[in-house]
Amino acid sequence: MVSQKTIEIVKATAPIIREKGEEITRRMYEITFAERPDYKRGFETTWMQHLDGGEQAHKLAAAVYAYATHIDRLDELAMAVKTIAHRHVETRILPEQYPLIGEKLLQAMKDVLQDAATDEVISAWAEAYTALADIFIQKEKAIYQQEDRELTEQLAKAN
């Protein structure tokens, strides 16, 4: 989990995340897809049809804000995490994609927030992102494993 100091910093940034979140997520998608155009394939079946992130940037901004305001009460986000994890599995998001996305999210925060994105704020968000990414990676791993078991059972019945 994250340190108390990180919780305090992330919660303190929630108002600016609410105000600038969509600008941050649009910037994140822009720089991510510039570096890794292949990542855009994962969004072909989503609302995101444009390089700027479209509706997906709005959804991600809302999720980041929800995380910022609930970082000390993650149980209240359990249903949202479950829904997002299932969507990630549907679009074949892989664990190895999380570090680059986190790096680009932090870069976008720096770009958009400028002076407000102090080293302390970026460090706290890096810790917070890593913790949340770990939650998603574990949930998605369990979903992938369940899907594998179900497929194996279906193949066994077919033979």
N, C-alpha and C positions, 0 to 999 in steps of 0.2 A: 504494500500500500504506500501511500505518500506521507510525507512528514507533515506535522502540524503547521510549520512555516509555509510549506507549499499550499496547503489548504487555505490558509489565510490570504496568501498572495493571489491565488486563483480566484477566490471568492471576491477579493477586492477589485479584481479586473473585470468582474461580470458586467458592470454597467457599460464599460467601453466595448466589451465583446458584444453586448446587445446592440449597441449603436453601430459598430464597425464590422460586425461578424460576417455579414454577407460580402462586404468588400474584401475582407481577409480571405474568405473561402474562394471567392472568384479568382483572387490573385494566386492562391495556392494551386488551383486547378491549372491556371495559365502557365505557371512556372513548372509544374509537374509534367504537363503534357508537352511542353517545349523540350524538356530533358528526356522524357520517356513517353513518346507518342503511343507506344504499345499499351500503356495503361488505359488509354481512352477506350479500348475495346471492351473493358469491363463495364462501361457505361452505355453501350449501344442499346441495351434493352431497358434503360431507365429513362427518366424525364430529361436527362442531360443530353441534349443534342448539339450544343454549341460549346466552343472552346472556353467560353467564359463561365461555364458551369451550369448555366440555365437554372432550372428549378432545383437541381441537385445542390448547387451552391447555397441556396436558401435553406434547404433541408439540413445540410451539414452545419450551417451557421446556427440554426436553431438547436441542433444537437450539442454543439460546442457550448452554447450559452446554457443549456440545461445542465450539462456536466459542470460548468463553472459554478452554478448556483446550488448543485446537489452533490458536490464532490465529497462532502462529509456525510451524505445520506444516500449512498448509491443504491440501496435497496429500493428506493422510490423510483429508480430508473430501470428496474429489472425487466419490465415488459418491453420498454423501448430497446434495451440492449438485446433482448431475445429477438425482437422483430428485425433489428438491424443485422444481427449475426446471421439470421436466416437469409436475408437479402444478400449479404456478402457471400454466403455459400452459393446461392443461386447464380451469382455473377462470377463465381470462382476467384474471389479475392484470396490471396495466399499470404501466409505469415511473413514471408520475405518482402512483401510490399509495404508493410507497416513502417519500417524505418525510414524509407524514402518519403513517404507521405508525411510522417512526423517532421522530418527535416524541412520539407517544403512548407508545411503549416507554420513552423517557427519562422522561416524566412519571410513568409507572407505577413506574419504578425509584425516583424521588424519593418518591412516595407510600408505597411499601412499605418502602424501605430507610431513609427519613427521614435521620437524621444521618449515616449511613454513605454516603449519596449526596452526597458532597462535590462542589464545583464541578469539582475535578480528576477525580474518578471519572466524572461525567456527561460532561465534555469528552472523556475517553478513550473512553467508550462511544459518544459521538456520532461520533467519528472512525472507530471500529471498525465501527459500524453502516453508515456511509456507504460504507466500503470493501467490506463484504459485499454491500450493496445493489447496488453497481456490478457486482460479480461476477454476481449473479443477473440483473440487467438485461441484461448482455451475453450470458449463456447463454440467457436467454429470448428475446432478440432473434434469436439464431441459430436457435432452435427454431421461432419464428414464421416466419422466412424460409424454413426448410426446408419447413414445412407449406404455405406459399404456393406454393413451387416444385412440390410434389407435387400440389396442387390444380390448378395451371395445367396440369401435364402430364396429369392426369386429364381435365380439360375439353377439352384439345386432342385427346386420343384419342377422346373421346365425339363430337366434331364430325367 
